[in-house]
């Protein structure tokens, strides 16, 4: 199989899977077997492409030339390769989890759920492998549209309201900010292709670069940089597997990945560092890191607290990009990985708690650790990784972000990272402490509460183990990021 054929399969397999899921939707076991089989096949093909990238190749697939110089095309470069591995790998884990969660809660419309999930993964792979801004934009919008039915899955008033906000805000930022930025870039550079070193050097002055960078950062609403963030907490009305998709597998990661890819291949680190055009956005992102953490501390609803945690953690990645230093770039790439594994663990634990104990508020979790020790130990592991303590993977991304800040002479970012980590401890660690050492609330019979269904526990165990393994074996991720060319 040629690399070009492999790229085509990575885009088509999830779509074929969605069609088969719809065809056999009335047979739950077969529907879920198809989901897992397609997810496994996608991951296998993505991993097969990895060998080509490690050998220095960058396979391309040109699908359609829409106009001279404007094509629907895909190219596998190291950063996109990393994102595709994360998305396809976590799709398998999230699918296992979804089987336990959706059945355990007797969720309605399970077939459309699995279908939309598959389409969203295809869109995510398209974002990862986009060769140019035109292709990225199309796949980015497809991701918005395919995840809207997932946000509104419960079909109640809250879900419809959240879905409306989700769709309007993400489409509005794309059309009003992102699309004009892409058109402006095309006029300035004469191309939209992602190019090592960027395409804007010598084509725009510092003021233009600064304005353009702002249009991209806020136009990519999925990155949830304040003030374009409030769609994310609202979307937590969706089932927990959808929350995991939003926070770890696809949506917000597609946002911050797009920001990082545009910084590297459209602007170029040299242009941003010499003009200082991105420095104002560095302050915005740093403010988002701290402010979102402070808001998280005020939330008693578990998923709401985790949502604001995600907004803060995404801003780490934007900070790394805006540092315009090579070590900052590596830190951002590492954080895409480390946060994905840590945060999906936390959200799956939140869903397991809801499935087993029907608890959503942190104040009601006291004493539950005795009934659900596996879930709360896994939660503690995910939390410690998000905080960035050894021996968990989150340490390495924060370490390289701090090194990137020093490389860019932005010492205040090191302080922001340290303060943020302390705030992470303050809003995450009380949760497992309450569960293991708190007294159960009156009327709560711990003996009647048990762990969530086995598929949920299997998925949680995989990602919790991943938090530890990423501490001891970060080398392959680091090596892949080192292959990114930033001349």
Secondary structure as UniProt FT lines:
FT   HELIX           3..23
FT   TURN            24..26
FT   HELIX           28..54
FT   TURN            55..56
FT   STRAND          60..67
FT   TURN            68..69
FT   STRAND          70..75
FT   HELIX           78..104
FT   TURN            105..106
FT   HELIX           110..129
FT   HELIX           133..151
FT   TURN            152..154
FT   HELIX           157..173
FT   HELIX           174..178
FT   HELIX           179..189
FT   TURN            196..197
FT   TURN            201..203
FT   HELIX           206..219
FT   HELIX           221..223
FT   TURN            226..229
FT   HELIX           230..234
FT   HELIX           235..237
FT   HELIX           240..244
FT   HELIX           245..249
FT   HELIX           251..262
FT   HELIX           263..267
FT   HELIX           269..275
FT   TURN            277..278
FT   HELIX           279..298
FT   HELIX           302..322
FT   TURN            323..324
FT   HELIX           326..357
FT   HELIX           362..364
FT   TURN            366..367
FT   HELIX           368..370
FT   HELIX           373..387
FT   TURN            390..391
FT   HELIX           394..407
FT   TURN            408..409
FT   HELIX           411..437
FT   TURN            442..443
FT   HELIX           446..448
FT   HELIX           454..472
FT   HELIX           475..482
//
